């Protein structure tokens, strides 16, 4: 990984850790796979920190630009699946 996560200077240390955790789960969904419920819990926490849809899109675009991974696709896929499956993107 040779990129940085999109962060906001106004977030607390705990919020920064939670956002980094969320984006690391997005990476895992592409690289190794992640348990659906773990990913959705991290996303719910991310949405508590970033409730604005426009800010979420801006951060996701920045993350995608740096990493090549698309958070929207991962979350959409995770929400559509039934059960607590492993989420593995191609």
Secondary structure, 3 states (H helix, E strand, C coil): CCCCCCCCCCCCHHHHHHHHHHHHHHHHHHHCCEEHHHHHHHHHHHHHHCCCHHHHHHHHHHHHHHHCCCHHHHHHHHHHCCCCCEECCC
